Amino acid sequence: MSRLEKFQPRKQPDFMSGYLDALTLVERLHRLLLDVIKDEFERLGLIEINAVQGLLLFNIAGNEVTAGELKSRGYYQGSNVSYNLKKLVDMEYMHHQRCEIDRRAVRVRLTEKGRKVHDVVEALFLGHADGIRHTGVLSDAGLVEIVGTLKRVERYWSDQIRYIY
């Protein structure tokens, strides 16, 4: 029995429709987040880097990490992270240094220039959090519920990758 056949008898059209709507919304929200970051960069005249690179600088923050660590944390996929790290090093937003133990790995950390971009993104997110909370778009309890739900979906998808095949 194929995977598709296995799930056919339990197919619920209304649930499937809602699930597909949720998938579309998650994807659209991610793209919209990148657009919001890009617009903030343009407003500030920061046109040298893109939104993905800005988000990468935000996520690295004060840490010293390797590309593999960023991928294992789930922030980035494949060569995309390596490409963006290299670009950020070339543009002097990051320092890089070979690991003492594993000479193949390169550790990166933010330069002062990179910290400034981190601070821009952090201020943007702080403003969003304040605005969302104070306008009633989302309550504290609603945020806890959304995060819990998304973590359960993440766990389910991760389990599908690990255990289904």
MIFI-111650 format. One record per residue (C-alpha): residue number from 1; x, y, z. Coordinates in nm, 4 decimals, always signed. Layout:
     i         c1         c2         c3
   NUM          X          Y          Z
...
This chain:
     i         c1         c2         c3
     1    +0.0000    +0.0000    +0.0000
     2    +0.1412    +0.3395    -0.0969
     3    +0.1541    +0.6309    +0.1431
     4    -0.1226    +0.8001    -0.0519
     5    -0.3498    +0.4947    -0.0362
     6    -0.2767    +0.4582    +0.3344
     7    -0.4264    +0.8003    +0.4058
     8    -0.7155    +0.7994    +0.1555
     9    -0.9847    +0.6422    +0.3805
    10    -0.9312    +0.9042    +0.6536
    11    -0.9285    +1.2000    +0.4186
    12    -1.1526    +1.4768    +0.5503
    13    -1.2155    +1.7408    +0.2821
    14    -1.2794    +2.0238    +0.5313
    15    -0.9688    +1.9436    +0.7361
    16    -0.7571    +1.9031    +0.4223
    17    -0.8779    +2.2390    +0.2928
    18    -0.7947    +2.4057    +0.6240
    19    -0.4536    +2.2358    +0.6333
    20    -0.3715    +2.3622    +0.2830
    21    -0.4863    +2.7119    +0.3833
    22    -0.2546    +2.6949    +0.6866
    23    +0.0400    +2.5836    +0.4709
    24    -0.0214    +2.8704    +0.2307
    25    -0.0462    +3.1157    +0.5183
    26    +0.2809    +2.9997    +0.6787
    27    +0.4620    +3.0357    +0.3471
    28    +0.3024    +3.3750    +0.2794
    29    +0.3868    +3.5012    +0.6294
    30    +0.7524    +3.4087    +0.5848
    31    +0.7718    +3.5948    +0.2535
    32    +0.5879    +3.8903    +0.4069
    33    +0.8338    +3.8982    +0.6986
    34    +1.1197    +3.9214    +0.4503
    35    +0.9372    +4.2030    +0.2684
    36    +0.8871    +4.3913    +0.5964
    37    +1.2596    +4.3613    +0.6769
    38    +1.3507    +4.4679    +0.3220
    39    +1.1237    +4.7717    +0.3469
    40    +1.2823    +4.8726    +0.6783
    41    +1.6291    +4.8414    +0.5260
    42    +1.5239    +5.0544    +0.2282
    43    +1.3678    +5.3151    +0.4591
    44    +1.7005    +5.3391    +0.6439
    45    +1.9076    +5.3401    +0.3232
    46    +2.0553    +5.0002    +0.4046
    47    +2.0474    +4.8548    +0.0543
    48    +2.3744    +4.6604    +0.0604
    49    +2.2248    +4.3479    +0.2166
    50    +1.9003    +4.1611    +0.1644
    51    +1.6342    +4.0588    +0.4153
    52    +1.7573    +3.6982    +0.4433
    53    +2.1041    +3.8244    +0.5311
    54    +1.9566    +4.0692    +0.7831
    55    +1.7586    +3.7894    +0.9459
    56    +2.0740    +3.5794    +0.9571
    57    +2.2587    +3.8618    +1.1369
    58    +1.9685    +3.8917    +1.3791
    59    +1.9679    +3.5182    +1.4556
    60    +2.3432    +3.5005    +1.5084
    61    +2.3321    +3.7971    +1.7481
    62    +2.6244    +3.7783    +1.9910
    63    +2.7088    +3.4152    +1.9204
    64    +3.0037    +3.2651    +1.7364
    65    +2.8686    +2.9874    +1.5115
    66    +2.9359    +2.7685    +1.2103
    67    +2.7101    +2.7327    +0.9078
    68    +2.6327    +2.3797    +1.0255
    69    +2.5117    +2.5090    +1.3601
    70    +2.2785    +2.7557    +1.1896
    71    +2.1397    +2.4770    +0.9717
    72    +2.0969    +2.2408    +1.2672
    73    +1.9058    +2.5108    +1.4564
    74    +1.6638    +2.5132    +1.1667
    75    +1.7209    +2.8713    +1.0556
    76    +1.8580    +2.7997    +0.7083
    77    +1.8839    +2.5240    +0.4509
    78    +2.1628    +2.3910    +0.2318
    79    +2.4125    +2.6079    +0.0510
    80    +2.1955    +2.9163    +0.1032
    81    +2.3465    +2.9737    +0.4467
    82    +2.7048    +2.9238    +0.3250
    83    +2.6506    +3.1635    +0.0355
    84    +2.5002    +3.4317    +0.2590
    85    +2.7680    +3.3925    +0.5257
    86    +3.0384    +3.4356    +0.2610
    87    +2.8678    +3.7481    +0.1253
    88    +2.8345    +3.8926    +0.4760
    89    +3.2029    +3.8262    +0.5469
    90    +3.2995    +3.9872    +0.2142
    91    +3.0907    +4.2956    +0.2985
    92    +3.2455    +4.3081    +0.6484
    93    +2.9266    +4.2375    +0.8444
    94    +3.0939    +3.9300    +0.9926
    95    +3.4350    +3.8053    +1.0998
    96    +3.5306    +3.4490    +1.0128
    97    +3.7935    +3.2173    +1.1523
    98    +3.8792    +2.8518    +1.0941
    99    +3.7981    +2.6237    +1.3864
   100    +4.1011    +2.5020    +1.5768
   101    +3.9683    +2.1457    +1.6075
   102    +3.8020    +2.0972    +1.2672
   103    +3.9936    +2.3048    +1.0129
   104    +3.7154    +2.2511    +0.7555
   105    +3.4656    +2.4437    +0.9666
   106    +3.4608    +2.8207    +0.9782
   107    +3.3228    +3.0068    +1.2789
   108    +3.1596    +3.3446    +1.2228
   109    +3.0597    +3.6312    +1.4484
   110    +2.9207    +3.9761    +1.3882
   111    +3.1411    +4.2780    +1.3323
   112    +3.0343    +4.6174    +1.4628
   113    +2.8712    +4.6758    +1.1229
   114    +2.6823    +4.3465    +1.1588
   115    +2.5724    +4.4331    +1.5135
   116    +2.4189    +4.7548    +1.3827
   117    +2.2046    +4.5561    +1.1370
   118    +2.1146    +4.3132    +1.4163
   119    +1.9991    +4.6109    +1.6233
   120    +1.7872    +4.7451    +1.3356
   121    +1.6068    +4.4123    +1.2979
   122    +1.5687    +4.3759    +1.6751
   123    +1.4147    +4.7244    +1.7006
   124    +1.1795    +4.6390    +1.4130
   125    +1.0666    +4.3189    +1.5875
   126    +1.0281    +4.4953    +1.9238
   127    +0.8064    +4.7525    +1.7549
   128    +0.5995    +4.4786    +1.5926
   129    +0.5602    +4.2899    +1.9206
   130    +0.4487    +4.6068    +2.0977
   131    +0.2104    +4.7026    +1.8173
   132    +0.0561    +4.3567    +1.7845
   133    -0.0009    +4.3329    +2.1578
   134    -0.1341    +4.6854    +2.2123
   135    -0.3670    +4.6874    +1.9124
   136    -0.5199    +4.3582    +2.0217
   137    -0.4120    +4.1684    +1.7114
   138    -0.2793    +3.9011    +1.9455
   139    -0.2978    +3.8525    +2.3214
   140    -0.0358    +3.6902    +2.5429
   141    -0.2509    +3.3755    +2.5613
   142    -0.3070    +3.3784    +2.1863
   143    +0.0664    +3.4010    +2.1247
   144    +0.1327    +3.1076    +2.3587
   145    -0.1324    +2.9060    +2.1745
   146    +0.0052    +2.9868    +1.8279
   147    +0.3641    +2.9050    +1.9291
   148    +0.2524    +2.5767    +2.0874
   149    +0.0548    +2.4807    +1.7782
   150    +0.3397    +2.5643    +1.5402
   151    +0.5853    +2.3646    +1.7543
   152    +0.3555    +2.0605    +1.7374
   153    +0.3381    +2.0907    +1.3569
   154    +0.7175    +2.1288    +1.3422
   155    +0.7594    +1.8158    +1.5533
   156    +0.5135    +1.6236    +1.3345
   157    +0.6936    +1.7247    +1.0141
   158    +1.0331    +1.6440    +1.1679
   159    +0.9038    +1.3005    +1.2656
   160    +0.7839    +1.2462    +0.9084
   161    +1.1337    +1.3079    +0.7790
   162    +1.3005    +1.0878    +1.0400
   163    +1.0657    +0.7918    +1.0710
   164    +0.8400    +0.7500    +0.7693
   165    +1.0968    +0.6078    +0.5287
